[in-house]
Structure formats: C-alpha cells, structure tokens
Amino acid sequence: GSKTHTYSASVRIDGTKSFITGKPLFGTLIACLHNGVPVVGLIDQCVQKERWLGVVGQGAQFNGKPVKTSSCDKLSECNMNSSTPHMFAPGEEEAKFQSMCKAVKRPLYGADCYAYALVASGFSELVVEADLGLYDYCALVPVVEEAGGVMTSWTGEQLTLQNHEKNQGRVVACANKKIHEEAMGILGQGRATVLVKRVLSSFLSVQMLPVFMFGAAIGAALSRRS
C-alpha cells in the first residue's frame, strides 16, 4: 500500500525571560516536521533583523546567504553555550554538565535559541542543554545540521517527535562530527561511570594533597640551600 506522510508544524517564541528583561536574544522558532522528523527550521530575531533558515537537503542560510559551522575540531578549544547552569537537574545531569564545563575552553550562558544560530554561523562550537520541550529545539535541528553541524540527544539519538520522551529534552548541538564524538564521550556515559569518576577525582585530590605539600616543602628547602 501507499506510505502515509504526516506533516506537523511548531511555532514558538523562545527566550521569554530575555524578552521581559529587555535582552534582545529572544527569537521566533518555526518548524515543519515530516513523520515526526524536523525538516524545515527557522530562527527569527526581529530586534536585530536576523533570520536563519535550514531546509533538509538544501543547506542553511542567514539573511539569504549560506552559512557554515566552525571547523574547530578540539573540544578543549570550544566555546559552549547553555541558557542557564540551573537547567540541569542535580545528580547525573549536573555531573555531566560540570564535566563538559571542565572540558571546553569556556562555558557561556544566556543566549537561548540565539546560541544555536551562532553555532550554525560558525561563531560558537557547542550548545549543551536539558529540560527542553520539543517546541524548543525542533526548529533548531535543520538550521544547525544543514550548516554542517550535528545535533542529537545526549546519547546520540536523532531528535524526533518519537524520541522526545526518551531523550527527556537533553540536547547537544555541535559544529561538526569530531566535536560531537568528544562530547558523546562525556554526555553519553552511564550514571555509574559519571559518579565513579567524580568520586575518584575527589579521592585523588585529597590523597595527593600531602604528596604535593611534601614536594613543595622539599623544593623550598633545596632552594634555600642553594
């Protein structure tokens, strides 16, 4: 029989807190989904008259001109955006986010949907967020990916209508596959692995402190003798 094609649309004003506090980084998000998969995405920032459009198979544009993500291929050199550090739940989410903060060049906050537009335009390399609704990210996926980036759940799954409940609104947008692979090494870890690493790190810090102090004392003594 013939295959059924289902189309749905999502319209969202993103960054309402930015809007009510006068911060010009809010935006209008419009998406079209085909069988639950985002295929068209639009980010419109009316204050600065900026618009990003991504259409699957046709690339991404900024105000009518093609855009491309950054070629940076090392997580340690990345700028990472998140709307707020308070969006990550205590426990596994918070632990993974803190690990990402330590792995990147600098964590930044407060850009809302504009952060994803910056990734698409090559000005930033990474966005890590949690607790998002489907309407928060489905317009962003075609823009980021058609510009050359990768945008998935924290476990590397495609962001679709069908996967939303499973992914719990945890998304990561990366400038390219290499950055995404490194990010998955942190975000894709199981809860036990993350907690063990945190405990081990704390243990080593405490256990090695006397060694460092002893070494410093020996160094100071030798310095005085010389």
ABEGO torsion letter per residue (X at the ends): XBBBBBBBBBBBBBGAAAAAAGBAABBBBBBBBBGGBBABBBBBBAAAGBBBBBBBGAEBBBGGBBBBBBABABAAABBBBBABAAABBBEAAAAAAAAAAAABABBBBGAEAAAAAAAAAGABABBBBBGBBAAAAAAAAAAAAAAGBBBBBAAGBBBBAAAAAAAGGBBBBBABAAAAAAAAAAAABBAAAAAAAAAAAAAAAAAAAAAAAAAAAAAAAAAAAX
